[in-house]
């Protein structure tokens, strides 16, 4: 059908617009032109007779179609009829389903964007609150101030946990959550999930234990973060709902089903002697936003999301869960998953170190560019790094980060993602594509972001970043990431020192000091200055056979060494203390030689740490 000023579209175009089959018919009933859909329905096109009467506004039924309408038109000065055949019910349903699918896809995309923004906007200030609270707790405080800040930290951590649960639940529902597949130490993951609740268990007078049976692989392949999340949920609930008695965690080979040799089936069980769950509530506790006690006066608070997420995560791991409980006597939660053995060492251990404080131990002083727009988070991360002896250059936009790199050489970049003026992704692309020599295009870049969404890591790595750390993070995680990237790129400024935790457990001591390396180094300085004089006093006591004084000095050194994380020296001092108290001069003299050797080793390690963390040379 030809176009004119009143009819500007061809029949194929009109069919695409209205979704109906169209054809132009002469008054005598001959088809003049048919659109593609009409040709299919009518079995042909121009020259064929139209199968039905043609009258203005007439409606007739054709086999396999909906009722047909006919409209008169003028085309090139002659009368024609436009026959419009709506799609059949099947076609209409398919079209409606297509529109629904498109709408669902659009809604999911909008939801994904919303979750990303929610993750950033809610988690960023909470991470800032937690970070600044940790820094303040590392300072000198009165007992009442410390008590208040511990309450702030606990409340902020609880709120962050609820935020994370809501986001996890939404991601699982939308199919946006994926599990990692990395090698990890199973015992460490289990113990880290249990020890989190040791202080609370001790405060409530509970016995909290964890046991891993013989035969369970040491290193397995899986997602350690999600496995730890499940265990933390179960252990946390057990401690929360238990006022007396015990909480036990057991890991064993599942005896219920034969294990596959390549992927043994492991059973994780958490038992408690708590309040238990009413029989009528057992089937409902894994449903979202459901609690055993929903009353407004309930004793135990929570959003009712933890167990539903835990069930989904276990299912994603290819496992299943069971719960048995008796009200007033306790509960037993158990789940089983397949975890493939992965040798005897994690990749980090194979590379010569472990994660956490051990990585921090190995890092020399570095110059680090921190691109972070949130002032609280910037202050927190900067303080952590500077306390560990690093020089930090801060930039609050991606553009400023690029400009810093044009003027200064840095060892690593911590790059936030959402920043004003230029985001971290664009800044990374500019850095990686630099060819004028002003910017080092291979500088290590680590995404440090409050984003917590499916595919983030892959997106950041594709953009040119070397690693990805979701907030909140502490010094051990940051140090471990920097160490990994520097080692991978062959950019370690100096070989990492060989540490022996039996001689000096710097990581343990740093953890006790809440990451305050400067404070630890002050302790080392005092120890290095004082203890050689104590050894001289011990020698004089041995010469004068003053075993009482020798025992006093040895006892003092034993306690000071234990406080410093010098396990071997503390053990040697204890042996000297015992020998002196027993009045054995010969054994005391021999034990003193062991103390002197052990002290020499400790002092060497302390001096090495003090030199390693000395004031670094500022960036150019």
Secondary structure, 3 states (H helix, E strand, C coil): CCCECCECCCHHHHHHHHCCEEEEEECCCEEEEECHHHHHHHCCCCCCECCCCCCCCCEECCCCCCCEEEEEEEECCEEEEEEEECCCHHHHHHHHHHHHHHHHHHHHHHHHHHHHHHHHHHHHHHHHHHHHHHHHHCCCCCHHHHHHHHHHHHHHHHHHHHHHHHHHHHHHHCCCCCCCCEEEEHHHHHHHHHHCCHHHHHHHCCEEEEEECCCCCCEEEECHHHHHHHHHHHHHHHHHCCCCCEEEEEEEECCCCCCECCECEEEEEEEECCCCCCHHHCCCCCCCCCCCCCCCCCCCCCCCCHHHHHHHHHHHCCCEEEEEEECCCEEEEEEEEECEECCCCCHHHHCCCCCCHHHHHHCCCCEEEEECCCHHHHHHHHHHHHHCCCEEEEECCHHHHHHHHHHCCCCEEEECCCCCCCCHHHHHHHHHCCCCCCCCCCCEEEEEECCCCCCHHHHHHHCCCCEEEECCCCHHHHHHHHHHHHHHHCCCCCCCCCCCCCCCCHHHHHHHCCCCHHHHHHHHHHHHHHHHHHHHHHHHHHHCCCHHHHHHHHHHHHHHHHHCCCHHHHHHHHHHHHHHHCCCHHHHHHHHHHHHHHHHHHHHHHHHHHHHCCCCCCCC
